[in-house]
Amino acid sequence: MMAFMKRFGDIVLSVIGIVLTGPIMLVTALCIKLEDRGPVLFVQTRTGKDGQAFSIYKFRSMRVREMSGEHDYDWEHGVPDGFVFKDVTEENPHVTKVGAFIRKTSLDELPQFFNVLLGNMSFIGPRPEIPAITSCYSEQQRKRLEVKPGITGWAQVNGRSSVTNGEKMRLDYHYVENFSLRMDLVILLRTVVVVLKSRDAV
Protein backbone atom coordinates (compact mmCIF):
# COMPACT_ATOMS: atom_id res chain seq x y z
CA MET A 1 0.00 0.00 0.00
CA MET A 2 2.82 2.41 0.84
CA ALA A 3 4.47 1.78 -2.54
CA PHE A 4 1.14 2.43 -4.29
CA MET A 5 0.60 5.67 -2.38
CA LYS A 6 4.14 6.85 -3.14
CA ARG A 7 3.69 6.13 -6.86
CA PHE A 8 0.27 7.77 -6.91
CA GLY A 9 1.74 10.84 -5.22
CA ASP A 10 4.59 10.92 -7.73
CA ILE A 11 2.17 10.88 -10.67
CA VAL A 12 -0.01 13.64 -9.21
CA LEU A 13 2.93 15.85 -8.22
CA SER A 14 4.76 15.39 -11.52
CA VAL A 15 1.67 16.35 -13.52
CA ILE A 16 1.11 19.40 -11.30
CA GLY A 17 4.80 20.27 -11.57
CA ILE A 18 4.81 20.02 -15.37
CA VAL A 19 1.69 22.18 -15.66
CA LEU A 20 2.86 24.84 -13.20
CA THR A 21 6.44 25.06 -14.44
CA GLY A 22 5.62 24.59 -18.13
CA PRO A 23 6.02 28.31 -18.94
CA ILE A 24 9.27 28.44 -16.95
CA MET A 25 10.62 25.40 -18.80
CA LEU A 26 9.72 26.97 -22.15
CA VAL A 27 11.51 30.23 -21.27
CA THR A 28 14.52 28.29 -19.94
CA ALA A 29 14.71 26.20 -23.10
CA LEU A 30 14.52 29.35 -25.24
CA CYS A 31 17.33 31.04 -23.28
CA ILE A 32 19.56 27.98 -23.61
CA LYS A 33 18.92 27.78 -27.34
CA LEU A 34 19.54 31.50 -27.88
CA GLU A 35 22.82 31.50 -25.99
CA ASP A 36 24.73 29.05 -28.18
CA ARG A 37 22.19 27.30 -30.46
CA GLY A 38 23.00 23.93 -28.91
CA PRO A 39 20.61 21.23 -27.64
CA VAL A 40 18.29 22.23 -24.83
CA LEU A 41 18.51 19.01 -22.86
CA PHE A 42 21.39 17.10 -21.35
CA VAL A 43 20.55 13.38 -21.39
CA GLN A 44 22.67 10.88 -19.49
CA THR A 45 22.38 7.26 -18.41
CA ARG A 46 21.95 6.83 -14.66
CA THR A 47 21.34 3.84 -12.41
CA GLY A 48 17.86 3.45 -10.98
CA LYS A 49 16.14 1.09 -8.56
CA ASP A 50 17.61 -2.42 -8.44
CA GLY A 51 20.41 -1.34 -10.75
CA GLN A 52 18.21 -0.66 -13.78
CA ALA A 53 19.63 1.94 -16.17
CA PHE A 54 17.53 4.86 -17.39
CA SER A 55 18.01 8.19 -19.14
CA ILE A 56 17.87 11.25 -16.90
CA TYR A 57 16.83 14.63 -18.31
CA LYS A 58 18.28 17.98 -17.30
CA PHE A 59 18.45 21.36 -18.95
CA ARG A 60 21.90 21.69 -20.52
CA SER A 61 24.17 24.00 -18.53
CA MET A 62 27.53 23.41 -20.26
CA ARG A 63 28.88 24.52 -23.60
CA VAL A 64 28.17 22.11 -26.45
CA ARG A 65 31.81 21.31 -27.17
CA GLU A 66 32.34 20.35 -23.53
CA MET A 67 29.21 18.23 -23.20
CA SER A 68 29.57 14.44 -23.31
CA GLY A 69 28.50 11.42 -21.33
CA GLU A 70 30.82 12.22 -18.45
CA HIS A 71 31.72 15.90 -18.79
CA ASP A 72 29.05 16.91 -16.30
CA TYR A 73 31.34 15.61 -13.53
CA ASP A 74 34.81 15.99 -12.08
CA TRP A 75 36.70 13.11 -10.48
CA GLU A 76 37.14 13.39 -6.74
CA HIS A 77 39.16 10.88 -4.71
CA GLY A 78 40.04 10.28 -1.11
CA VAL A 79 36.60 10.11 0.51
CA PRO A 80 35.69 7.34 3.00
CA ASP A 81 33.31 5.57 0.64
CA GLY A 82 35.69 5.44 -2.33
CA PHE A 83 35.57 7.51 -5.48
CA VAL A 84 32.47 9.42 -6.48
CA PHE A 85 31.56 12.06 -9.00
CA LYS A 86 31.18 15.66 -7.93
CA ASP A 87 28.96 18.01 -9.88
CA VAL A 88 30.77 20.79 -11.68
CA THR A 89 29.91 24.17 -10.17
CA GLU A 90 28.88 27.35 -11.91
CA GLU A 91 32.46 28.65 -11.51
CA ASN A 92 33.64 26.08 -14.06
CA PRO A 93 34.57 27.91 -17.31
CA HIS A 94 32.67 25.37 -19.38
CA VAL A 95 29.36 26.33 -17.77
CA THR A 96 27.33 28.83 -19.79
CA LYS A 97 25.90 32.03 -18.33
CA VAL A 98 22.39 30.60 -18.54
CA GLY A 99 23.74 27.34 -17.13
CA ALA A 100 25.19 29.05 -14.07
CA PHE A 101 21.84 30.66 -13.34
CA ILE A 102 19.73 27.53 -13.78
CA ARG A 103 22.11 25.52 -11.60
CA LYS A 104 22.02 28.12 -8.84
CA THR A 105 18.22 28.18 -8.92
CA SER A 106 17.85 24.41 -9.56
CA LEU A 107 15.88 25.11 -12.76
CA ASP A 108 18.12 22.62 -14.57
CA GLU A 109 16.34 19.84 -12.67
CA LEU A 110 12.82 20.67 -13.90
CA PRO A 111 12.84 18.16 -16.83
CA GLN A 112 13.11 15.40 -14.23
CA PHE A 113 9.39 15.84 -13.63
CA PHE A 114 9.08 13.76 -16.80
CA ASN A 115 11.40 11.11 -15.33
CA VAL A 116 9.07 10.91 -12.34
CA LEU A 117 5.98 10.68 -14.54
CA LEU A 118 7.59 7.88 -16.57
CA GLY A 119 8.28 5.98 -13.36
CA ASN A 120 12.06 5.67 -13.44
CA MET A 121 12.45 8.29 -10.70
CA SER A 122 10.52 9.44 -7.67
CA PHE A 123 10.17 12.92 -6.25
CA ILE A 124 12.00 11.78 -3.11
CA GLY A 125 14.96 9.44 -3.00
CA PRO A 126 18.77 9.24 -3.26
CA ARG A 127 20.18 11.17 -6.22
CA PRO A 128 20.94 8.79 -9.12
CA GLU A 129 24.56 8.03 -9.99
CA ILE A 130 26.04 6.98 -13.32
CA PRO A 131 26.73 3.27 -13.99
CA ALA A 132 30.52 3.79 -13.80
CA ILE A 133 30.03 4.63 -10.12
CA THR A 134 27.33 2.15 -9.11
CA SER A 135 29.20 -0.73 -10.75
CA CYS A 136 31.90 -0.18 -8.11
CA TYR A 137 29.50 -0.09 -5.17
CA SER A 138 30.15 -2.37 -2.23
CA GLU A 139 27.32 -4.56 -0.96
CA GLN A 140 26.48 -1.95 1.66
CA GLN A 141 26.52 0.91 -0.84
CA ARG A 142 24.06 -0.97 -3.06
CA LYS A 143 21.43 -0.28 -0.39
CA ARG A 144 20.98 3.07 -2.16
CA LEU A 145 19.54 1.15 -5.10
CA GLU A 146 16.74 -0.45 -3.08
CA VAL A 147 14.50 2.55 -3.74
CA LYS A 148 13.89 4.72 -6.79
CA PRO A 149 16.27 7.66 -7.14
CA GLY A 150 14.75 11.05 -6.52
CA ILE A 151 14.82 14.65 -7.64
CA THR A 152 15.50 15.55 -4.03
CA GLY A 153 16.25 13.55 -0.93
CA TRP A 154 17.31 13.47 2.71
CA ALA A 155 20.90 14.35 1.78
CA GLN A 156 19.84 17.29 -0.37
CA VAL A 157 17.86 18.95 2.45
CA ASN A 158 20.69 18.39 4.91
CA GLY A 159 23.39 20.46 3.28
CA ARG A 160 23.26 19.75 -0.48
CA SER A 161 26.79 20.44 -1.78
CA SER A 162 28.16 21.48 1.63
CA VAL A 163 28.21 17.97 3.14
CA THR A 164 30.94 15.43 2.44
CA ASN A 165 30.37 12.55 0.05
CA GLY A 166 30.66 10.06 2.88
CA GLU A 167 27.98 11.92 4.83
CA LYS A 168 25.71 11.99 1.76
CA MET A 169 25.99 8.23 1.55
CA ARG A 170 25.11 7.85 5.23
CA LEU A 171 22.13 10.18 4.83
CA ASP A 172 20.92 8.10 1.88
CA TYR A 173 21.21 4.94 4.01
CA HIS A 174 19.12 6.65 6.67
CA TYR A 175 16.39 7.40 4.12
CA VAL A 176 16.32 3.86 2.72
CA GLU A 177 16.09 2.35 6.20
CA ASN A 178 13.52 4.81 7.59
CA PHE A 179 11.38 5.68 4.57
CA SER A 180 7.79 6.75 5.25
CA LEU A 181 5.25 8.98 3.52
CA ARG A 182 5.56 11.41 6.42
CA MET A 183 9.32 11.58 5.89
CA ASP A 184 8.76 12.23 2.17
CA LEU A 185 6.44 15.12 3.03
CA VAL A 186 9.03 16.62 5.39
CA ILE A 187 11.72 16.36 2.70
CA LEU A 188 9.44 17.91 0.09
CA LEU A 189 8.61 20.89 2.30
CA ARG A 190 12.24 21.39 3.29
CA THR A 191 13.27 21.21 -0.37
CA VAL A 192 10.97 24.13 -1.17
CA VAL A 193 12.63 26.20 1.56
CA VAL A 194 16.15 25.24 0.44
CA VAL A 195 15.47 26.03 -3.22
CA LEU A 196 13.83 29.36 -2.42
CA LYS A 197 16.85 30.38 -0.41
CA SER A 198 19.22 28.97 -3.08
CA ARG A 199 21.33 27.76 -0.17
CA ASP A 200 24.53 25.96 -1.19
CA ALA A 201 23.16 25.81 -4.73
CA VAL A 202 25.36 24.33 -7.44
VENVENGI-V632454 format. One line per field, one symbol per residue. ss: DSSP state (a for helix, b for strand, c for the rest). psi: psi as a letter, one per 30 degrees, with the letter a starting at -180 (. if undefined). burial: b if it has 24 or more other C-alpha atoms within 12 Angstrom, else e. Layout:
ss=???
psi=???
burial=???
This chain:
ss=caaaaaaaaaaaaaaaaaaaaaaaaaaaaaaaaaaaccccbbbbbbbcaaacbbbbbbbccbcaaaccccccbbbbcccccccbbbbcccccccbcaaaaaaaaccaaaccaaaaaaacccbbbccccccaaaaccccccaaaaaacccbbbcccaaacaaaccaaaaaaaaaaaaaaccaaaaaaaaaaaaaaaaaccccc
psi=eeeeeeeeeeeeeeeeeeeegeeeeeeeeeeeefeggakekkkkklkakggkklkkklkkflkeffkafgfglkkklglegaklkkkklffkffkleeeeefeeggfffeffeeeeefgflleklkkkllefeffgkleeffffgflkllelaeeeghfcfflleeeeeeeeeeeefgkleeeeeeeeeeeeeeeefhkgk.
burial=eeeeebbebbbebbbebbeeeeeebeebbebbbeeeeeebbbbbbbbbbebbbbbbbbbbbbbbeebeebbbbeeeeeeebeebbbbbbbeeeebbebbbbbbbbbbbbbbbbbbbbebbbbbbbbbbbbbebbeeeeeebbbbbbbbbbbbbbbbbbbbeeebbeebbbbbbebbeebebeebeebbebbeebbeeeeebb
